[in-house]
Amino acid sequence: MISRILVSLLAGIIVGPLARLLLPGKQNITPVMTVVLGGLGALVGWAIASWGKFADTSGPDVLQTVLSIVLAMVFVAGYGMLKGTAK
């Protein structure tokens, strides 16, 4: 489980900024929080994919990746609304 969390945080380096790029408007959050929220999206996306039995594929995990990005977008937007930084 610890390794999955670390891998999710590493994935957050890509997923978080990508989520912010895809969201309309400007999100005034720090780069560290962007990575953390991206990592959270990747971790929750992995958990849902595991629960839904589509995490173990022989090729690239496209559904899991798309789910992670969408969840990261939700987390970034939610954090922006919570902190009042979304514009």
C-alpha positions in Angstrom: 0.0 0.0 0.0 2.8 2.4 0.8 4.3 1.8 -2.7 1.0 2.5 -4.3 0.8 5.9 -2.4 4.3 6.8 -3.5 3.5 5.8 -7.1 0.3 7.9 -7.0 2.3 10.9 -5.7 4.7 10.5 -8.6 1.8 10.2 -11.0 0.5 13.4 -9.4 3.4 15.2 -10.9 1.8 14.6 -14.3 -1.9 14.2 -13.5 -2.2 17.4 -11.3 -0.8 19.9 -13.8 -2.7 18.2 -16.6 -5.9 18.5 -14.6 -5.3 22.2 -14.0 -4.5 22.7 -17.7 -7.8 21.1 -18.7 -9.9 23.1 -16.2 -11.3 26.4 -17.5 -10.3 29.5 -15.6 -7.4 30.1 -13.3 -6.7 28.1 -10.2 -4.5 30.0 -7.7 -3.0 27.0 -5.9 0.6 26.1 -5.2 2.5 23.6 -7.3 2.9 21.3 -4.3 -0.9 21.3 -3.8 -1.3 20.6 -7.5 0.9 17.5 -7.2 -0.9 16.4 -4.0 -4.3 16.7 -5.6 -3.1 15.0 -8.7 -1.7 12.2 -6.5 -5.0 11.9 -4.7 -6.8 11.7 -8.0 -4.4 9.0 -9.2 -4.8 7.1 -5.9 -8.6 7.2 -5.9 -8.6 6.4 -9.6 -6.5 3.3 -8.9 -8.8 2.3 -6.0 -11.9 2.6 -8.2 -10.3 0.8 -11.0 -9.3 -2.0 -8.7 -12.7 -2.2 -7.2 -14.3 -2.2 -10.7 -12.0 -5.0 -11.8 -10.5 -3.0 -14.7 -7.1 -2.1 -13.2 -5.3 -5.3 -14.4 -5.0 -5.1 -18.1 -2.3 -6.4 -20.4 -1.9 -3.1 -22.1 -1.9 0.5 -21.0 -4.5 1.4 -18.4 -6.4 4.0 -20.4 -9.6 4.0 -18.3 -7.6 4.2 -15.1 -5.6 7.1 -16.4 -8.7 9.0 -17.7 -10.4 8.4 -14.4 -7.4 9.7 -12.4 -7.3 12.9 -14.5 -11.0 13.5 -14.1 -10.8 12.9 -10.4 -7.8 15.2 -10.1 -9.8 17.9 -12.0 -12.7 17.5 -9.5 -10.2 17.7 -6.6 -8.5 20.8 -8.0 -11.8 22.5 -8.7 -13.2 21.5 -5.3 -10.1 22.8 -3.5 -10.3 26.1 -5.5 -13.9 26.5 -4.5 -13.2 25.6 -0.9 -10.3 28.1 -0.6 -12.1 30.7 -2.7 -9.2 30.8 -5.2 -11.1 29.6 -8.4 -11.7 32.4 -10.9 
